[in-house]
Amino acid sequence: MAGARCWTLAATLAVAAPLAAAQHAGRSASRAPRTPWGDPDLQGTYSNGNAYTTPLERPDELRGRRLEDITGPELAAIRRAQLDQVIAALPGGRVRGPDAWWVQNLHVEASAQAWLVIDPPDGRIPPLTPEGAARARAAGRARSSFLGGPFDGPEDLSLLDRCISRSIPGSMIPVMYGNTYEIVQAPGYVVITYEIIHEARVVPLDRRPHAGARIRQHMGDARGWWEGDTLVIETTNFTAEAAYRGANPETLRVVERFSRAGPDRLSWTATIDDPRTWTRPWTIGMSLAAERDRVMPYECHEGNYGLRNILSAARAEERRR
């Protein structure tokens, strides 16, 4: 029991502050599992589905509170209230399904935190720079198959709607289902597979330089290394379409940190740094729980009837003119 309490405390500290994961890793090197070639062993299948409906920023009604102070029954009640708010806001409201489905399948009351931004300490995304604000005004409201429009072509729908990408760190932000991730390691490489869109990142660990600035990818260009028992992954070279929250793809840098926070749990943080979009870097973090099953295939295009029907209806309308 003492060991379990120690792991639980380490998990809380790792999510509560950006530097805690690395500090904990340095203290616990003797008990962290290793691969046959000596690297810290993070391999396995993990999920953060119980963090669905967790707001990115600290809600206004919790102003002045700290993440580490909201625990136990109070946290469970807050998480259930957040789930109710999300259900009520969905298109069609509660007619989308019985309340019991959400409660039984998402288990949001078991999540470890009331919001995701862990730095700045106030839990709020830093202000936009003047350039970032101008870019946001020009982009307008985000559009998806659930809201926005008009949709004059496939390019007017999001990359997720088109089964292309959720990018980084978007692929780690929980959604309604499919919040499962698999980590596989080999000497000199780490591979992370994401259930939704079924993207896989092959991350070299040899400190090689990033690809040239003209090479852009929706998932960016990832480079990793170990800091003690913590896996650090720096990603740059995003496309404009995939840059997180409308960031500048030329200057956006996302630094993730993965470390063990217990025998069946990982701590994950991502620091978003773009001086041309926000006035300071900011960090989100959450916990990942081990799963028994492997990541299932996400056959997005086979079931993507929404996009096909939107386009076929538009073509039919054009033929009538």
Secondary structure, 3 states (H helix, E strand, C coil): CHHHHHHHHHHHHHHHCCCHHHHHHHHCHHHCCECCCCCECCCEEEECHHHCCCCCCCCHHHCCCCHHHCCHHHHHHHHHHHHHHHHHHCCCHHHHCCHHHHHHHHCHHHCCCCCCEEECCCCCCCCECHHHHHHHHHHCCCCECCECCCCCCHHHCCCCCCCCCCCCCHHHCCCCCCCEEEEEEECCEEEEEECHHHCEEEEECCCCCCCCCCCCECCCEEEEEEECCEEEEEEECECCCCCHHHCCCCCCEEEEEEEEEECCEEEEEEEEECCCCECCCEEEEEEEEEECCCCCCCCCHHHCHHHHHHHHHHHHHHHHC
